[in-house]
Amino acid sequence: MGQFTKYIERTFDPPLVQRAFRVLIPAAWVAKAITTHRLEDVLTAVFFVALMLPAGIAPKALHARLTAWERDRPFVSDVLSLLLMTCASFLILRWFLDRTPSAVIAIAVGFVGVATGRIRRRRRTRAGS
């Protein structure tokens, strides 16, 4: 029985399945956004492309690239964080509220998240010095 499980573990490679999942889900949302032309579908496609596609294309280099980007270009990193948090908050709030209140609350949540991240980053660097 041990030989059989080793064979199954070798042929079923979860990282490959995860990479395929991380590429196919954004592609499906992009196709849906193209056909429906709704704001929510477009934002969902943008969110999944920005969040999942880089991990699907280059999973090993992603962490090093994001860490270097945060260190070298903190403003661009904060803008990307703001956009992702605002987009995710808007999509979640959209289930419960209309577009205008969802957008206003999502923008506030995005700015609070970026400010909190910036404060934590400063405390972490001061504590490490």
Secondary structure as a PSIPRED ss2 file (coil, helix, strand):
# PSIPRED VFORMAT (PSIPRED V4.0)

   1 M C   1.000  0.000  0.000
   2 G H   0.000  1.000  0.000
   3 Q H   0.000  1.000  0.000
   4 F H   0.000  1.000  0.000
   5 T H   0.000  1.000  0.000
   6 K H   0.000  1.000  0.000
   7 Y H   0.000  1.000  0.000
   8 I H   0.000  1.000  0.000
   9 E H   0.000  1.000  0.000
  10 R H   0.000  1.000  0.000
  11 T H   0.000  1.000  0.000
  12 F C   1.000  0.000  0.000
  13 D C   1.000  0.000  0.000
  14 P H   0.000  1.000  0.000
  15 P H   0.000  1.000  0.000
  16 L H   0.000  1.000  0.000
  17 V H   0.000  1.000  0.000
  18 Q H   0.000  1.000  0.000
  19 R H   0.000  1.000  0.000
  20 A H   0.000  1.000  0.000
  21 F H   0.000  1.000  0.000
  22 R H   0.000  1.000  0.000
  23 V H   0.000  1.000  0.000
  24 L H   0.000  1.000  0.000
  25 I H   0.000  1.000  0.000
  26 P H   0.000  1.000  0.000
  27 A H   0.000  1.000  0.000
  28 A H   0.000  1.000  0.000
  29 W H   0.000  1.000  0.000
  30 V H   0.000  1.000  0.000
  31 A H   0.000  1.000  0.000
  32 K H   0.000  1.000  0.000
  33 A H   0.000  1.000  0.000
  34 I H   0.000  1.000  0.000
  35 T H   0.000  1.000  0.000
  36 T H   0.000  1.000  0.000
  37 H C   1.000  0.000  0.000
  38 R C   1.000  0.000  0.000
  39 L H   0.000  1.000  0.000
  40 E H   0.000  1.000  0.000
  41 D H   0.000  1.000  0.000
  42 V H   0.000  1.000  0.000
  43 L H   0.000  1.000  0.000
  44 T H   0.000  1.000  0.000
  45 A H   0.000  1.000  0.000
  46 V H   0.000  1.000  0.000
  47 F H   0.000  1.000  0.000
  48 F H   0.000  1.000  0.000
  49 V H   0.000  1.000  0.000
  50 A H   0.000  1.000  0.000
  51 L H   0.000  1.000  0.000
  52 M H   0.000  1.000  0.000
  53 L H   0.000  1.000  0.000
  54 P H   0.000  1.000  0.000
  55 A H   0.000  1.000  0.000
  56 G H   0.000  1.000  0.000
  57 I H   0.000  1.000  0.000
  58 A C   1.000  0.000  0.000
  59 P H   0.000  1.000  0.000
  60 K H   0.000  1.000  0.000
  61 A H   0.000  1.000  0.000
  62 L H   0.000  1.000  0.000
  63 H H   0.000  1.000  0.000
  64 A H   0.000  1.000  0.000
  65 R H   0.000  1.000  0.000
  66 L H   0.000  1.000  0.000
  67 T H   0.000  1.000  0.000
  68 A H   0.000  1.000  0.000
  69 W H   0.000  1.000  0.000
  70 E H   0.000  1.000  0.000
  71 R H   0.000  1.000  0.000
  72 D H   0.000  1.000  0.000
  73 R C   1.000  0.000  0.000
  74 P H   0.000  1.000  0.000
  75 F H   0.000  1.000  0.000
  76 V H   0.000  1.000  0.000
  77 S H   0.000  1.000  0.000
  78 D H   0.000  1.000  0.000
  79 V H   0.000  1.000  0.000
  80 L H   0.000  1.000  0.000
  81 S H   0.000  1.000  0.000
  82 L H   0.000  1.000  0.000
  83 L H   0.000  1.000  0.000
  84 L H   0.000  1.000  0.000
  85 M H   0.000  1.000  0.000
  86 T H   0.000  1.000  0.000
  87 C H   0.000  1.000  0.000
  88 A H   0.000  1.000  0.000
  89 S H   0.000  1.000  0.000
  90 F H   0.000  1.000  0.000
  91 L H   0.000  1.000  0.000
  92 I H   0.000  1.000  0.000
  93 L H   0.000  1.000  0.000
  94 R C   1.000  0.000  0.000
  95 W C   1.000  0.000  0.000
  96 F C   1.000  0.000  0.000
  97 L C   1.000  0.000  0.000
  98 D C   1.000  0.000  0.000
  99 R H   0.000  1.000  0.000
 100 T H   0.000  1.000  0.000
 101 P H   0.000  1.000  0.000
 102 S H   0.000  1.000  0.000
 103 A H   0.000  1.000  0.000
 104 V H   0.000  1.000  0.000
 105 I H   0.000  1.000  0.000
 106 A H   0.000  1.000  0.000
 107 I H   0.000  1.000  0.000
 108 A H   0.000  1.000  0.000
 109 V H   0.000  1.000  0.000
 110 G H   0.000  1.000  0.000
 111 F H   0.000  1.000  0.000
 112 V H   0.000  1.000  0.000
 113 G H   0.000  1.000  0.000
 114 V H   0.000  1.000  0.000
 115 A H   0.000  1.000  0.000
 116 T H   0.000  1.000  0.000
 117 G H   0.000  1.000  0.000
 118 R H   0.000  1.000  0.000
 119 I H   0.000  1.000  0.000
 120 R H   0.000  1.000  0.000
 121 R H   0.000  1.000  0.000
 122 R H   0.000  1.000  0.000
 123 R H   0.000  1.000  0.000
 124 R H   0.000  1.000  0.000
 125 T H   0.000  1.000  0.000
 126 R H   0.000  1.000  0.000
 127 A H   0.000  1.000  0.000
 128 G H   0.000  1.000  0.000
 129 S C   1.000  0.000  0.000
